[in-house]
Amino acid sequence: MTELSSKQQKILEKSAHPLPALVQIGGAGVTEAQTAHVARCLADHELIKVKFNEFKDDKHALAEQLAAQTDATLVRIIGNVAILYRPAEKPADRQYEKLLAKPEK
């Protein structure tokens, strides 16, 4: 998991705003298949949204669990949507690295 500053979190939140929720958590909850799907989506997109249609009271714990199982960072939960971020494995494929770079002082 990558530690993000509050400024970096805001940048990722803004970048995630127009994105659709690629994963939806329904009545089955967080299954192994859901976790694998989240991992694939993170590998493809780096920044994803996960919508909780069910288990809305447990969304914080479930989002943290998903982040831990997929080696991602939970950026924020807004309403019933969690934003997850994991940098791409290949440095050349990283879309958000320049945005998140800390300015030199």
Order of alpha helices (4+ residues) and beta strands (2+ residues): alpha-beta-alpha-beta-alpha-beta-beta-alpha
